[in-house]
Amino acid sequence: MNQFSKYVGLDVHKDTIAVSIADAGRSKARFYGTIENSSQAVSSLLKKINPSGEVLGLCYEAGPCGYGLYHQLTGSGHVCDVVAPSLIPQRVSDKVKTDRRDSLRLAELLRAGELTSVWIPDADQEAIRDLVRTRDDFKTLQRQVRQRLLAFLLRHSLKWTGGKKNWTLGFWRWLEAVELSNASQQFALEEYIDAVRGLDGKIQAIEKQMLVAKTGWSLELIVDALMAMRGINLVTAMGIVAELGDLSRFTKATQLMAYLGLVPSEHSSGNSRHQGPITKSGNGHVRRLLIESAWCYRFSARKSRAIEERAQRTSPEVQAIAWKAQRRLNARYRALSERGINNCKVVTAVARELSGFIWAVAQQARQQQLATA
């Protein structure tokens, strides 16, 4: 661990930052004060607490304020750790929580080396991740508006009977032909329809931009490799890679499984051992994508035309892993289903193994990338 003369704990909020300092050694940390959360205030803080210009060790918890403070601190020549909040050691007897106490605790734990840092994306990685999350947000809005439109139709006893699924071409033709006797209700219906169409257009535009952003990206080869697998298209592959970055930072597949919270929780003591639901720790965005992809493995393994077209852009080694994953995960799904296990639990187990195959594909793609560099 790096040794610093001062260890600074920052409790960061939207408008303020609580600052505490722990000097090297074993002395008790001291509370410096609360400053404004702005680049000018942070620069002034660094000059005041460090007039000699030494390198400082600083830390703050990962949260909604992002990594702007991290980039400013590291750009000033200091060392900054962005800490995983769920992995900060907690005292059972500590029942009082304030910004002052949080900053003091961070400074002392940083000095003791007991904090776990999160992975920090670079500028390109963060930009693509923002793009992927924007699509995810608009998909949520689209689902909500669609549900409200269907609820509006149900209230007026209007039901689509031309097929089993909504939002098909036939459904839209029927919807556009619906006429209500009341002008206000007809206006409301048209506004709902326009809202759904508007969101559809925005999502399509974002997906086009994702395809543009993928071209020339440093992790493009890994995205293409993941798309050779069943249930992983451009949106899913870019979502996984944008959130996780270079998967080679995981030395084993089991590390990735644990990072995504797909491993069982456990409570063991003495001779008793009890495993519970998955931990659900780590990145929830990727965990949701893997659960959605895992449902595809309930179907028999086969090489469809779409999968084959995507796989042609990858190496034979990646294609072999992808085909092995299809056969293994489909057999796993059937075996667990035949035992009478709940479908959601079966899919979760398949998603856990799918993450292992994703790790293997990413490792192979990374080796190919290094070989051609």
C-alpha positions in Angstrom: 0.0 0.0 0.0 1.2 3.6 -0.7 2.3 5.6 2.3 1.1 9.2 2.5 1.6 11.9 5.1 -2.1 12.6 5.1 -5.1 10.4 4.4 -8.3 12.4 3.5 -11.8 11.0 3.8 -14.5 12.8 1.7 -18.2 12.3 2.3 -19.6 13.6 -1.0 -23.1 14.9 -1.6 -24.7 17.0 -4.3 -23.9 20.4 -2.8 -21.4 19.7 0.0 -18.3 17.6 0.8 -17.5 16.7 4.4 -13.7 16.5 4.8 -11.6 14.6 7.5 -7.9 14.1 7.7 -5.9 11.2 9.3 -2.2 11.8 9.6 0.3 9.0 9.0 0.7 6.9 12.1 -1.9 6.0 14.7 -3.3 9.3 15.8 -7.0 9.9 15.7 -8.5 11.4 12.5 -9.7 15.0 12.8 -12.6 16.7 11.1 -11.5 19.5 8.8 -14.9 20.9 7.9 -17.5 21.0 5.1 -16.9 22.6 1.7 -19.0 23.3 -1.4 -19.0 20.6 -3.9 -17.4 22.5 -6.8 -14.1 22.2 -8.6 -12.9 25.6 -7.3 -13.7 24.6 -3.7 -11.8 21.3 -4.1 -8.8 23.0 -5.6 -8.7 25.5 -2.7 -9.0 22.6 -0.2 -6.0 20.8 -1.7 -3.9 24.0 -1.4 -4.9 24.6 2.2 -4.4 21.1 3.6 -1.3 20.5 1.5 0.8 23.7 1.2 4.0 21.7 0.7 2.6 20.0 -2.4 3.0 16.4 -1.2 1.0 13.6 -2.7 -2.2 12.9 -0.7 -4.2 9.8 -0.3 -7.9 10.6 -0.7 -11.1 8.5 -0.9 -14.9 8.9 -1.2 -17.8 6.5 -1.7 -19.1 5.6 -5.1 -22.5 7.2 -5.7 -24.7 9.3 -7.9 -22.1 12.1 -8.1 -20.0 10.0 -10.5 -16.2 10.2 -11.1 -15.7 13.9 -11.8 -14.1 14.5 -8.4 -11.9 11.4 -8.9 -10.6 12.8 -12.2 -10.0 16.2 -10.7 -8.0 14.8 -7.7 -5.9 12.4 -9.8 -5.4 15.1 -12.4 -3.9 17.2 -9.6 -1.3 14.5 -9.0 -2.9 12.9 -5.9 -4.0 9.3 -5.4 -7.8 8.8 -5.0 -9.8 5.7 -4.3 -13.5 5.5 -5.1 -14.8 3.1 -2.5 -17.5 0.4 -2.7 -20.1 1.5 -0.1 -21.3 -2.1 0.5 -17.8 -3.2 1.4 -17.0 -0.6 4.0 -16.4 -2.2 7.4 -19.2 -1.3 9.9 -19.2 -1.3 13.7 -22.2 -3.2 15.0 -22.4 -0.8 18.0 -22.3 2.4 15.9 -25.9 3.7 15.7 -25.2 7.3 14.8 -24.6 8.3 11.2 -23.6 11.8 10.2 -21.5 13.3 7.4 -18.8 14.2 9.9 -18.6 10.6 11.3 -18.7 9.2 7.8 -15.7 11.3 6.6 -13.7 10.5 9.8 -14.4 6.8 9.3 -13.3 6.9 5.7 -10.0 8.7 6.5 -9.2 6.1 9.2 -10.1 3.1 7.1 -8.1 4.4 4.2 -5.0 4.8 6.4 -5.6 1.2 7.7 -5.9 -0.1 4.1 -9.3 -1.7 4.8 -11.3 -0.1 1.9 -12.1 -1.8 -1.4 -12.0 0.4 -4.5 -14.3 0.1 -7.4 -13.2 -0.1 -11.0 -13.1 3.3 -12.7 -14.0 3.5 -16.4 -12.0 5.7 -18.8 -13.6 8.5 -20.7 -14.7 6.4 -23.8 -16.0 3.6 -21.5 -18.0 6.0 -19.5 -19.5 7.7 -22.6 -20.6 4.4 -24.1 -22.0 3.3 -20.7 -24.0 6.4 -20.5 -25.4 5.7 -24.0 -26.3 2.2 -23.1 -28.0 3.3 -19.9 -29.9 6.0 -21.8 -31.4 3.3 -24.0 -32.3 1.3 -20.9 -34.1 4.3 -19.4 -36.1 5.0 -22.5 -37.1 1.3 -22.7 -38.4 1.6 -19.2 -40.4 4.7 -20.2 -41.6 2.9 -23.3 -42.9 0.0 -21.3 -44.7 2.3 -18.9 -46.4 4.3 -21.7 -47.4 1.1 -23.5 -49.0 -0.2 -20.3 -50.9 3.0 -19.8 -52.2 2.9 -23.4 -53.4 -0.6 -23.0 -55.1 0.4 -19.7 -56.8 3.2 -21.5 -58.1 0.8 -24.1 -59.3 -1.6 -21.5 -61.2 1.1 -19.7 -63.2 1.7 -22.9 -63.7 -2.0 -23.7 -61.4 -1.9 -26.7 -59.6 -5.2 -27.2 -57.3 -6.3 -30.0 -58.4 -9.8 -31.2 -56.4 -10.1 -34.4 -53.5 -11.9 -32.8 -51.9 -13.2 -29.6 -49.3 -10.3 -29.3 -49.7 -6.6 -29.1 -47.5 -4.0 -30.9 -47.4 -6.0 -34.2 -48.1 -4.3 -37.5 -51.7 -5.6 -37.4 -52.1 -4.2 -33.9 -51.0 -0.8 -35.0 -53.3 -0.8 -38.0 -56.2 -1.7 -35.6 -55.2 1.0 -33.1 -55.0 3.7 -35.8 -58.5 2.9 -36.9 -60.0 3.2 -33.4 -62.4 6.1 -33.1 -64.0 7.3 -29.9 -67.3 9.2 -29.8 -66.0 11.8 -27.3 -63.5 14.3 -28.7 -61.5 14.6 -25.5 -61.1 10.8 -25.2 -60.0 10.6 -28.9 -57.4 13.3 -28.2 -56.1 11.4 -25.2 -55.8 8.2 -27.3 -53.9 10.0 -30.0 -51.5 11.5 -27.4 -50.8 8.0 -26.0 -50.2 6.7 -29.5 -47.8 9.6 -30.3 -46.0 9.1 -27.0 -45.4 5.4 -27.8 -44.3 6.2 -31.4 -42.0 8.9 -30.2 -40.2 6.6 -27.7 -39.9 3.9 -30.4 -38.1 6.4 -32.6 -35.8 7.6 -29.8 -34.9 4.0 -29.0 -34.1 3.2 -32.6 -31.9 6.3 -32.8 -30.0 5.3 -29.7 -29.4 1.8 -31.1 -28.1 3.3 -34.3 -25.7 5.5 -32.3 -24.6 2.4 -30.3 -23.6 0.7 -33.6 -21.6 3.8 -34.6 -20.0 4.0 -31.1 -18.9 0.4 -31.3 -16.9 0.9 -34.5 -13.4 1.8 -33.5 -13.9 1.2 -29.8 -11.0 -0.4 -28.0 -13.3 -3.2 -26.8 -15.1 -3.7 -30.2 -13.6 -7.2 -30.7 -15.0 -8.4 -27.3 -18.4 -7.1 -28.2 -18.4 -8.9 -31.5 -17.2 -12.1 -29.8 -20.0 -12.0 -27.3 -22.5 -11.6 -30.1 -21.6 -15.0 -31.3 -23.4 -16.5 -28.3 -27.1 -17.3 -28.2 -29.3 -14.6 -26.6 -26.7 -11.9 -26.9 -27.3 -9.2 -29.6 -25.7 -5.8 -30.0 -27.6 -4.2 -27.2 -26.8 -6.9 -24.7 -23.2 -7.3 -25.7 -22.5 -3.6 -25.5 -24.4 -3.4 -22.2 -22.2 -6.1 -20.7 -18.9 -4.7 -22.0 -19.9 -1.1 -21.2 -20.6 -1.9 -17.6 -17.8 -4.4 -17.0 -15.0 -3.1 -19.3 -12.1 -5.4 -20.0 -13.1 -8.7 -18.4 -9.4 -9.8 -18.2 -9.3 -8.0 -14.9 -11.2 -11.1 -13.5 -8.6 -13.9 -13.1 -11.3 -16.6 -12.9 -14.8 -17.0 -14.1 -16.0 -17.6 -10.5 -14.8 -14.1 -9.7 -17.1 -12.6 -12.3 -20.0 -14.7 -11.1 -19.5 -13.4 -7.5 -19.0 -9.8 -8.8 -22.4 -10.0 -10.5 -24.1 -11.4 -7.4 -25.1 -14.6 -9.1 -23.6 -16.9 -6.4 -25.7 -18.2 -3.5 -25.6 -16.5 -0.2 -24.4 -18.6 2.7 -24.7 -18.7 6.4 -22.6 -21.4 8.0 -21.6 -22.0 11.6 -20.0 -25.0 13.2 -21.4 -28.1 11.5 -24.4 -26.4 10.0 -24.3 -25.0 6.5 -27.1 -23.1 4.8 -27.2 -21.6 1.3 -29.8 -19.0 0.4 -30.8 -16.9 -2.6 -28.2 -15.2 -4.8 -26.3 -12.3 -3.2 -27.4 -9.8 -5.8 -24.3 -7.8 -5.1 -22.3 -5.9 -7.8 -23.7 -4.6 -11.1 -27.4 -5.0 -11.3 -27.5 -3.9 -15.0 -25.4 -6.8 -16.2 -27.2 -9.3 -13.9 -30.5 -8.3 -15.5 -29.1 -8.7 -19.0 -27.8 -12.1 -18.2 -31.1 -13.2 -16.7 -32.9 -12.1 -19.9 -30.4 -13.9 -22.1 -30.6 -17.1 -20.1 -34.2 -17.6 -21.0 -33.1 -18.3 -24.6 -31.4 -21.5 -23.5 -34.7 -23.2 -22.7 -34.9 -24.0 -26.5 -32.9 -26.8 -28.0 -29.3 -26.0 -29.2 -29.1 -25.0 -32.8 -27.2 -22.7 -35.1 -29.7 -20.2 -36.4 -29.0 -18.0 -39.4 -28.8 -14.9 -37.2 -26.3 -16.4 -34.8 -24.2 -17.8 -37.7 -24.0 -14.4 -39.3 -22.8 -12.8 -36.1 -20.4 -15.6 -35.4 -18.7 -15.2 -38.8 -17.1 -12.0 -37.5 -15.3 -14.0 -34.7 -12.5 -16.6 -34.6 -13.1 -20.3 -34.7 -12.1 -20.6 -31.0 -14.8 -18.1 -30.0 -17.4 -20.0 -32.2 -16.5 -23.3 -30.5 -17.0 -21.8 -27.0 -20.3 -20.3 -28.1 -21.6 -23.6 -29.4 -20.3 -25.4 -26.3 -22.3 -22.9 -24.2 -25.5 -23.6 -26.2 -25.3 -27.3 -25.6 -24.2 -27.1 -22.0 -26.7 -24.5 -20.9 -29.7 -26.1 -22.7 -28.9 -29.4 -21.1 -28.5 -27.6 -17.7 -31.9 -25.9 -18.1 -33.6 -29.2 -19.0 -32.0 -31.1 -16.2 -33.0 -28.6 -13.5 -36.5 -28.3 -14.9 -37.0 -32.0 -14.8 -36.2 -31.9 -11.1 -39.2 -29.7 -10.6 -37.2 -26.6 -9.7 -38.9 -23.2 -10.2 -38.3 -21.7 -13.6 -36.9 -18.5 -12.2 -34.4 -20.4 -10.2 -33.4 -22.5 -13.2 -32.8 -19.4 -15.3 -30.7 -17.8 -12.5 -28.6 -21.0 -12.4 -28.2 -20.8 -16.2 -27.3 -17.1 -16.0 -24.6 -17.9 -13.5 -23.0 -20.5 -15.9 -23.6 -18.1 -18.9 -21.4 -15.5 -17.1 -18.6 -18.1 -17.0 -18.8 -18.7 -20.8 -18.9 -14.9 -21.3 -15.7 -14.7 -19.4 -14.1 -17.4 -21.5 -15.2 -15.8 -24.7 -13.8 -12.4 -23.6 -10.5 -14.0 -22.6 -10.2 -15.6 -26.0 -11.1 -12.3 -27.8 -8.6 -10.5 -25.6 -5.8 -12.9 -26.6 -6.7 -12.5 -30.3 -6.6 -8.7 -29.8 -3.2 -8.8 -28.3 -1.9 -11.1 -31.0 -3.0 -8.8 -33.8 -1.9 -5.6 -32.0 
